[in-house]
Structures are given as structure tokens and as C-alpha cells.
Amino acid sequence: MLDDCPRAKQKQLSRARDEVRLKSGKASLEQMKRDNGFFNAVPIKRFKMVAIGNKPLKRSI
């Protein structure tokens, strides 16, 4: 079983840092949304989908 306690603490610290950044004016709400976005860490420009459910989207030559 995964122990959620360390992750919960990590998330709470992150929220506290975000709150400080917002209140101090170091970041806008829009900037915070970009920084914390789910796809922020995904290199979209290099992403290439080649299969769905082990079914190729395009035949290899």
C-alpha cells in the first residue's frame, strides 16, 4: 500500500509556496496556472502518438 502522507505534505508545501508567490506579486494567477498545469512537464513539441491500444496509427515502411 502506498503511503500518501509524504505526498500530501509535499502538495501542501507546494500550495503554501504558491500562495506566497501570489500574495507577494511574484506571480500572477495566470502564471501559476501555467506553472502548475498538468501538461507543463510534457515535451509536447517532441510528442508523437504512434499507437492506441497497441494498434499502430500508421503502417511502418
PyMOL Python script that loads the backbone (N, CA, C, O; Angstrom):
from pymol import cmd

cmd.read_pdbstr("""\
ATOM      1  N   MET A   1       0.839  -1.186   0.000  1.00  0.00           N
ATOM      2  CA  MET A   1       0.000   0.000   0.000  1.00  0.00           C
ATOM      3  C   MET A   1       0.880   1.244   0.000  1.00  0.00           C
ATOM      4  O   MET A   1       1.865   1.325   0.734  1.00  0.00           O
ATOM      5  N   LEU A   2       0.512   2.201  -0.826  1.00  0.00           N
ATOM      6  CA  LEU A   2       1.260   3.447  -0.950  1.00  0.00           C
ATOM      7  C   LEU A   2       0.945   4.375   0.213  1.00  0.00           C
ATOM      8  O   LEU A   2      -0.216   4.573   0.568  1.00  0.00           O
ATOM      9  N   ASP A   3       1.990   4.938   0.797  1.00  0.00           N
ATOM     10  CA  ASP A   3       1.822   5.873   1.912  1.00  0.00           C
ATOM     11  C   ASP A   3       1.610   7.264   1.331  1.00  0.00           C
ATOM     12  O   ASP A   3       2.542   7.847   0.776  1.00  0.00           O
ATOM     13  N   ASP A   4       0.399   7.805   1.448  1.00  0.00           N
ATOM     14  CA  ASP A   4       0.067   9.115   0.899  1.00  0.00           C
ATOM     15  C   ASP A   4       0.561  10.269   1.755  1.00  0.00           C
ATOM     16  O   ASP A   4       0.577  11.406   1.284  1.00  0.00           O
ATOM     17  N   CYS A   5       0.958  10.025   2.972  1.00  0.00           N
ATOM     18  CA  CYS A   5       1.347  11.099   3.875  1.00  0.00           C
ATOM     19  C   CYS A   5       2.486  11.953   3.322  1.00  0.00           C
ATOM     20  O   CYS A   5       2.348  13.176   3.315  1.00  0.00           O
ATOM     21  N   PRO A   6       3.594  11.393   2.862  1.00  0.00           N
ATOM     22  CA  PRO A   6       4.667  12.234   2.306  1.00  0.00           C
ATOM     23  C   PRO A   6       4.196  13.047   1.097  1.00  0.00           C
ATOM     24  O   PRO A   6       4.557  14.216   0.959  1.00  0.00           O
ATOM     25  N   ARG A   7       3.399  12.441   0.231  1.00  0.00           N
ATOM     26  CA  ARG A   7       2.886  13.149  -0.945  1.00  0.00           C
ATOM     27  C   ARG A   7       1.950  14.277  -0.524  1.00  0.00           C
ATOM     28  O   ARG A   7       1.991  15.364  -1.101  1.00  0.00           O
ATOM     29  N   ALA A   8       1.116  14.029   0.464  1.00  0.00           N
ATOM     30  CA  ALA A   8       0.201  15.062   0.950  1.00  0.00           C
ATOM     31  C   ALA A   8       0.984  16.244   1.527  1.00  0.00           C
ATOM     32  O   ALA A   8       0.623  17.400   1.308  1.00  0.00           O
ATOM     33  N   LYS A   9       2.040  15.952   2.253  1.00  0.00           N
ATOM     34  CA  LYS A   9       2.879  17.023   2.813  1.00  0.00           C
ATOM     35  C   LYS A   9       3.548  17.811   1.695  1.00  0.00           C
ATOM     36  O   LYS A   9       3.619  19.039   1.750  1.00  0.00           O
ATOM     37  N   GLN A  10       4.033  17.108   0.690  1.00  0.00           N
ATOM     38  CA  GLN A  10       4.689  17.751  -0.445  1.00  0.00           C
ATOM     39  C   GLN A  10       3.705  18.677  -1.173  1.00  0.00           C
ATOM     40  O   GLN A  10       4.056  19.799  -1.538  1.00  0.00           O
ATOM     41  N   LYS A  11       2.489  18.206  -1.378  1.00  0.00           N
ATOM     42  CA  LYS A  11       1.479  19.015  -2.052  1.00  0.00           C
ATOM     43  C   LYS A  11       1.109  20.242  -1.217  1.00  0.00           C
ATOM     44  O   LYS A  11       0.922  21.330  -1.762  1.00  0.00           O
ATOM     45  N   GLN A  12       1.004  20.072   0.092  1.00  0.00           N
ATOM     46  CA  GLN A  12       0.664  21.192   0.963  1.00  0.00           C
ATOM     47  C   GLN A  12       1.774  22.248   0.941  1.00  0.00           C
ATOM     48  O   GLN A  12       1.484  23.444   0.918  1.00  0.00           O
ATOM     49  N   LEU A  13       3.031  21.822   0.948  1.00  0.00           N
ATOM     50  CA  LEU A  13       4.145  22.768   0.859  1.00  0.00           C
ATOM     51  C   LEU A  13       4.115  23.527  -0.463  1.00  0.00           C
ATOM     52  O   LEU A  13       4.382  24.729  -0.508  1.00  0.00           O
ATOM     53  N   SER A  14       3.794  22.826  -1.519  1.00  0.00           N
ATOM     54  CA  SER A  14       3.705  23.458  -2.829  1.00  0.00           C
ATOM     55  C   SER A  14       2.595  24.500  -2.852  1.00  0.00           C
ATOM     56  O   SER A  14       2.770  25.586  -3.404  1.00  0.00           O
ATOM     57  N   ARG A  15       1.454  24.171  -2.255  1.00  0.00           N
ATOM     58  CA  ARG A  15       0.342  25.128  -2.187  1.00  0.00           C
ATOM     59  C   ARG A  15       0.725  26.356  -1.376  1.00  0.00           C
ATOM     60  O   ARG A  15       0.370  27.479  -1.735  1.00  0.00           O
ATOM     61  N   ALA A  16       1.447  26.147  -0.287  1.00  0.00           N
ATOM     62  CA  ALA A  16       1.878  27.266   0.560  1.00  0.00           C
ATOM     63  C   ALA A  16       2.834  28.173  -0.214  1.00  0.00           C
ATOM     64  O   ALA A  16       2.729  29.397  -0.128  1.00  0.00           O
ATOM     65  N   ARG A  17       3.762  27.586  -0.966  1.00  0.00           N
ATOM     66  CA  ARG A  17       4.682  28.396  -1.778  1.00  0.00           C
ATOM     67  C   ARG A  17       3.925  29.180  -2.844  1.00  0.00           C
ATOM     68  O   ARG A  17       4.228  30.345  -3.103  1.00  0.00           O
ATOM     69  N   ASP A  18       2.945  28.536  -3.455  1.00  0.00           N
ATOM     70  CA  ASP A  18       2.130  29.216  -4.463  1.00  0.00           C
ATOM     71  C   ASP A  18       1.389  30.405  -3.853  1.00  0.00           C
ATOM     72  O   ASP A  18       1.319  31.479  -4.450  1.00  0.00           O
ATOM     73  N   GLU A  19       0.851  30.206  -2.686  1.00  0.00           N
ATOM     74  CA  GLU A  19       0.115  31.281  -2.011  1.00  0.00           C
ATOM     75  C   GLU A  19       1.027  32.475  -1.726  1.00  0.00           C
ATOM     76  O   GLU A  19       0.625  33.624  -1.905  1.00  0.00           O
ATOM     77  N   VAL A  20       2.251  32.199  -1.286  1.00  0.00           N
ATOM     78  CA  VAL A  20       3.215  33.273  -1.018  1.00  0.00           C
ATOM     79  C   VAL A  20       3.542  34.017  -2.310  1.00  0.00           C
ATOM     80  O   VAL A  20       3.597  35.247  -2.323  1.00  0.00           O
ATOM     81  N   ARG A  21       3.758  33.277  -3.389  1.00  0.00           N
ATOM     82  CA  ARG A  21       4.066  33.902  -4.681  1.00  0.00           C
ATOM     83  C   ARG A  21       2.928  34.799  -5.152  1.00  0.00           C
ATOM     84  O   ARG A  21       3.163  35.898  -5.654  1.00  0.00           O
ATOM     85  N   LEU A  22       1.690  34.324  -4.987  1.00  0.00           N
ATOM     86  CA  LEU A  22       0.536  35.125  -5.395  1.00  0.00           C
ATOM     87  C   LEU A  22       0.399  36.385  -4.538  1.00  0.00           C
ATOM     88  O   LEU A  22       0.231  37.482  -5.071  1.00  0.00           O
ATOM     89  N   LYS A  23       0.470  36.232  -3.234  1.00  0.00           N
ATOM     90  CA  LYS A  23       0.288  37.370  -2.323  1.00  0.00           C
ATOM     91  C   LYS A  23       1.397  38.401  -2.457  1.00  0.00           C
ATOM     92  O   LYS A  23       1.151  39.594  -2.281  1.00  0.00           O
ATOM     93  N   SER A  24       2.614  37.963  -2.765  1.00  0.00           N
ATOM     94  CA  SER A  24       3.740  38.885  -2.880  1.00  0.00           C
ATOM     95  C   SER A  24       3.803  39.552  -4.256  1.00  0.00           C
ATOM     96  O   SER A  24       4.571  40.492  -4.464  1.00  0.00           O
ATOM     97  N   GLY A  25       2.995  39.062  -5.182  1.00  0.00           N
ATOM     98  CA  GLY A  25       3.008  39.619  -6.531  1.00  0.00           C
ATOM     99  C   GLY A  25       4.107  39.058  -7.406  1.00  0.00           C
ATOM    100  O   GLY A  25       4.323  39.554  -8.512  1.00  0.00           O
ATOM    101  N   LYS A  26       4.804  38.044  -6.944  1.00  0.00           N
ATOM    102  CA  LYS A  26       5.877  37.430  -7.736  1.00  0.00           C
ATOM    103  C   LYS A  26       5.335  36.596  -8.889  1.00  0.00           C
ATOM    104  O   LYS A  26       6.069  36.260  -9.819  1.00  0.00           O
ATOM    105  N   ALA A  27       4.057  36.267  -8.827  1.00  0.00           N
ATOM    106  CA  ALA A  27       3.425  35.505  -9.904  1.00  0.00           C
ATOM    107  C   ALA A  27       1.955  35.886  -9.981  1.00  0.00           C
ATOM    108  O   ALA A  27       1.312  36.145  -8.963  1.00  0.00           O
ATOM    109  N   SER A  28       1.434  35.917 -11.199  1.00  0.00           N
ATOM    110  CA  SER A  28       0.011  36.170 -11.390  1.00  0.00           C
ATOM    111  C   SER A  28      -0.734  34.836 -11.346  1.00  0.00           C
ATOM    112  O   SER A  28      -0.126  33.766 -11.389  1.00  0.00           O
ATOM    113  N   LEU A  29      -2.039  34.923 -11.261  1.00  0.00           N
ATOM    114  CA  LEU A  29      -2.849  33.700 -11.265  1.00  0.00           C
ATOM    115  C   LEU A  29      -2.639  32.938 -12.573  1.00  0.00           C
ATOM    116  O   LEU A  29      -2.577  31.709 -12.578  1.00  0.00           O
ATOM    117  N   GLU A  30      -2.532  33.669 -13.675  1.00  0.00           N
ATOM    118  CA  GLU A  30      -2.306  33.028 -14.969  1.00  0.00           C
ATOM    119  C   GLU A  30      -0.960  32.302 -14.991  1.00  0.00           C
ATOM    120  O   GLU A  30      -0.856  31.189 -15.508  1.00  0.00           O
ATOM    121  N   GLN A  31       0.075  32.943 -14.424  1.00  0.00           N
ATOM    122  CA  GLN A  31       1.394  32.305 -14.369  1.00  0.00           C
ATOM    123  C   GLN A  31       1.346  31.043 -13.509  1.00  0.00           C
ATOM    124  O   GLN A  31       1.947  30.027 -13.859  1.00  0.00           O
ATOM    125  N   MET A  32       0.639  31.108 -12.396  1.00  0.00           N
ATOM    126  CA  MET A  32       0.522  29.938 -11.514  1.00  0.00           C
ATOM    127  C   MET A  32      -0.177  28.789 -12.239  1.00  0.00           C
ATOM    128  O   MET A  32       0.204  27.628 -12.088  1.00  0.00           O
ATOM    129  N   LYS A  33      -1.193  29.119 -13.020  1.00  0.00           N
ATOM    130  CA  LYS A  33      -1.896  28.079 -13.772  1.00  0.00           C
ATOM    131  C   LYS A  33      -0.961  27.418 -14.778  1.00  0.00           C
ATOM    132  O   LYS A  33      -0.981  26.199 -14.945  1.00  0.00           O
ATOM    133  N   ARG A  34      -0.137  28.232 -15.451  1.00  0.00           N
ATOM    134  CA  ARG A  34       0.825  27.659 -16.406  1.00  0.00           C
ATOM    135  C   ARG A  34       1.864  26.807 -15.680  1.00  0.00           C
ATOM    136  O   ARG A  34       2.182  25.701 -16.115  1.00  0.00           O
ATOM    137  N   ASP A  35       2.391  27.328 -14.574  1.00  0.00           N
ATOM    138  CA  ASP A  35       3.423  26.605 -13.831  1.00  0.00           C
ATOM    139  C   ASP A  35       2.928  25.276 -13.281  1.00  0.00           C
ATOM    140  O   ASP A  35       3.676  24.299 -13.240  1.00  0.00           O
ATOM    141  N   ASN A  36       1.673  25.239 -12.860  1.00  0.00           N
ATOM    142  CA  ASN A  36       1.132  24.052 -12.209  1.00  0.00           C
ATOM    143  C   ASN A  36       0.316  23.169 -13.139  1.00  0.00           C
ATOM    144  O   ASN A  36      -0.274  22.184 -12.695  1.00  0.00           O
ATOM    145  N   GLY A  37       0.275  23.502 -14.408  1.00  0.00           N
ATOM    146  CA  GLY A  37      -0.525  22.745 -15.360  1.00  0.00           C
ATOM    147  C   GLY A  37      -0.029  21.319 -15.530  1.00  0.00           C
ATOM    148  O   GLY A  37       1.170  21.053 -15.439  1.00  0.00           O
ATOM    149  N   PHE A  38      -0.944  20.420 -15.776  1.00  0.00           N
ATOM    150  CA  PHE A  38      -0.635  19.000 -15.916  1.00  0.00           C
ATOM    151  C   PHE A  38       0.332  18.744 -17.065  1.00  0.00           C
ATOM    152  O   PHE A  38       1.253  17.937 -16.934  1.00  0.00           O
ATOM    153  N   PHE A  39       0.130  19.426 -18.190  1.00  0.00           N
ATOM    154  CA  PHE A  39       0.952  19.170 -19.367  1.00  0.00           C
ATOM    155  C   PHE A  39       2.231  19.994 -19.388  1.00  0.00           C
ATOM    156  O   PHE A  39       2.987  19.933 -20.358  1.00  0.00           O
ATOM    157  N   ASN A  40       2.479  20.747 -18.354  1.00  0.00           N
ATOM    158  CA  ASN A  40       3.662  21.588 -18.280  1.00  0.00           C
ATOM    159  C   ASN A  40       4.954  20.788 -18.456  1.00  0.00           C
ATOM    160  O   ASN A  40       5.888  21.262 -19.102  1.00  0.00           O
ATOM    161  N   ALA A  41       5.015  19.609 -17.901  1.00  0.00           N
ATOM    162  CA  ALA A  41       6.238  18.805 -17.940  1.00  0.00           C
ATOM    163  C   ALA A  41       6.336  17.917 -19.182  1.00  0.00           C
ATOM    164  O   ALA A  41       7.361  17.269 -19.396  1.00  0.00           O
ATOM    165  N   VAL A  42       5.293  17.882 -19.991  1.00  0.00           N
ATOM    166  CA  VAL A  42       5.296  17.027 -21.175  1.00  0.00           C
ATOM    167  C   VAL A  42       5.894  17.799 -22.348  1.00  0.00           C
ATOM    168  O   VAL A  42       5.422  18.892 -22.661  1.00  0.00           O
ATOM    169  N   PRO A  43       6.919  17.256 -23.001  1.00  0.00           N
ATOM    170  CA  PRO A  43       7.519  17.938 -24.153  1.00  0.00           C
ATOM    171  C   PRO A  43       6.621  17.792 -25.385  1.00  0.00           C
ATOM    172  O   PRO A  43       6.891  16.972 -26.261  1.00  0.00           O
ATOM    173  N   ILE A  44       5.562  18.585 -25.445  1.00  0.00           N
ATOM    174  CA  ILE A  44       4.543  18.463 -26.489  1.00  0.00           C
ATOM    175  C   ILE A  44       5.141  18.543 -27.898  1.00  0.00           C
ATOM    176  O   ILE A  44       4.695  17.819 -28.789  1.00  0.00           O
ATOM    177  N   LYS A  45       6.128  19.396 -28.116  1.00  0.00           N
ATOM    178  CA  LYS A  45       6.691  19.546 -29.459  1.00  0.00           C
ATOM    179  C   LYS A  45       7.394  18.282 -29.935  1.00  0.00           C
ATOM    180  O   LYS A  45       7.520  18.059 -31.139  1.00  0.00           O
ATOM    181  N   ARG A  46       7.851  17.454 -29.002  1.00  0.00           N
ATOM    182  CA  ARG A  46       8.528  16.207 -29.382  1.00  0.00           C
ATOM    183  C   ARG A  46       7.600  15.001 -29.278  1.00  0.00           C
ATOM    184  O   ARG A  46       8.013  13.883 -29.586  1.00  0.00           O
ATOM    185  N   PHE A  47       6.377  15.200 -28.857  1.00  0.00           N
ATOM    186  CA  PHE A  47       5.433  14.114 -28.652  1.00  0.00           C
ATOM    187  C   PHE A  47       4.926  13.606 -29.995  1.00  0.00           C
ATOM    188  O   PHE A  47       4.578  14.387 -30.880  1.00  0.00           O
ATOM    189  N   LYS A  48       4.890  12.299 -30.129  1.00  0.00           N
ATOM    190  CA  LYS A  48       4.377  11.686 -31.347  1.00  0.00           C
ATOM    191  C   LYS A  48       3.582  10.442 -30.967  1.00  0.00           C
ATOM    192  O   LYS A  48       4.127   9.510 -30.376  1.00  0.00           O
ATOM    193  N   MET A  49       2.316  10.430 -31.301  1.00  0.00           N
ATOM    194  CA  MET A  49       1.487   9.267 -30.999  1.00  0.00           C
ATOM    195  C   MET A  49       1.638   8.277 -32.151  1.00  0.00           C
ATOM    196  O   MET A  49       1.419   8.622 -33.312  1.00  0.00           O
ATOM    197  N   VAL A  50       2.011   7.058 -31.819  1.00  0.00           N
ATOM    198  CA  VAL A  50       2.231   6.049 -32.850  1.00  0.00           C
ATOM    199  C   VAL A  50       1.254   4.883 -32.756  1.00  0.00           C
ATOM    200  O   VAL A  50       1.105   4.116 -33.707  1.00  0.00           O
ATOM    201  N   ALA A  51       0.590   4.749 -31.611  1.00  0.00           N
ATOM    202  CA  ALA A  51      -0.351   3.640 -31.459  1.00  0.00           C
ATOM    203  C   ALA A  51      -1.363   3.965 -30.381  1.00  0.00           C
ATOM    204  O   ALA A  51      -1.106   4.759 -29.475  1.00  0.00           O
ATOM    205  N   ILE A  52      -2.505   3.342 -30.496  1.00  0.00           N
ATOM    206  CA  ILE A  52      -3.532   3.415 -29.454  1.00  0.00           C
ATOM    207  C   ILE A  52      -3.944   1.982 -29.161  1.00  0.00           C
ATOM    208  O   ILE A  52      -4.397   1.270 -30.058  1.00  0.00           O
ATOM    209  N   GLY A  53      -3.792   1.550 -27.909  1.00  0.00           N
ATOM    210  CA  GLY A  53      -4.153   0.192 -27.545  1.00  0.00           C
ATOM    211  C   GLY A  53      -3.374  -0.835 -28.324  1.00  0.00           C
ATOM    212  O   GLY A  53      -3.937  -1.846 -28.745  1.00  0.00           O
ATOM    213  N   ASN A  54      -2.082  -0.602 -28.529  1.00  0.00           N
ATOM    214  CA  ASN A  54      -1.195  -1.487 -29.281  1.00  0.00           C
ATOM    215  C   ASN A  54      -1.573  -1.623 -30.748  1.00  0.00           C
ATOM    216  O   ASN A  54      -1.108  -2.538 -31.427  1.00  0.00           O
ATOM    217  N   LYS A  55      -2.417  -0.716 -31.244  1.00  0.00           N
ATOM    218  CA  LYS A  55      -2.775  -0.715 -32.666  1.00  0.00           C
ATOM    219  C   LYS A  55      -2.085   0.483 -33.311  1.00  0.00           C
ATOM    220  O   LYS A  55      -2.360   1.624 -32.940  1.00  0.00           O
ATOM    221  N   PRO A  56      -1.193   0.241 -34.270  1.00  0.00           N
ATOM    222  CA  PRO A  56      -0.473   1.333 -34.907  1.00  0.00           C
ATOM    223  C   PRO A  56      -1.434   2.286 -35.624  1.00  0.00           C
ATOM    224  O   PRO A  56      -2.428   1.862 -36.215  1.00  0.00           O
ATOM    225  N   LEU A  57      -1.116   3.573 -35.559  1.00  0.00           N
ATOM    226  CA  LEU A  57      -1.911   4.564 -36.270  1.00  0.00           C
ATOM    227  C   LEU A  57      -1.494   4.651 -37.731  1.00  0.00           C
ATOM    228  O   LEU A  57      -2.288   5.038 -38.588  1.00  0.00           O
ATOM    229  N   LYS A  58      -0.241   4.289 -38.011  1.00  0.00           N
ATOM    230  CA  LYS A  58       0.298   4.353 -39.358  1.00  0.00           C
ATOM    231  C   LYS A  58       1.196   3.143 -39.579  1.00  0.00           C
ATOM    232  O   LYS A  58       1.965   2.761 -38.696  1.00  0.00           O
ATOM    233  N   ARG A  59       1.098   2.561 -40.726  1.00  0.00           N
ATOM    234  CA  ARG A  59       1.952   1.399 -41.020  1.00  0.00           C
ATOM    235  C   ARG A  59       3.401   1.818 -41.167  1.00  0.00           C
ATOM    236  O   ARG A  59       3.704   2.846 -41.772  1.00  0.00           O
ATOM    237  N   SER A  60       4.286   1.021 -40.614  1.00  0.00           N
ATOM    238  CA  SER A  60       5.716   1.252 -40.791  1.00  0.00           C
ATOM    239  C   SER A  60       6.135   0.781 -42.165  1.00  0.00           C
ATOM    240  O   SER A  60       5.637  -0.228 -42.665  1.00  0.00           O
ATOM    241  N   ILE A  61       7.045   1.508 -42.768  1.00  0.00           N
ATOM    242  CA  ILE A  61       7.520   1.141 -44.121  1.00  0.00           C
ATOM    243  C   ILE A  61       8.823   0.400 -44.009  1.00  0.00           C
ATOM    244  O   ILE A  61       9.395   0.000 -45.023  1.00  0.00           O
TER     245      ILE A  61
END
""", "prot")
cmd.dss("prot")
cmd.show_as("cartoon", "prot")
cmd.util.cbc("prot")
cmd.orient("prot")
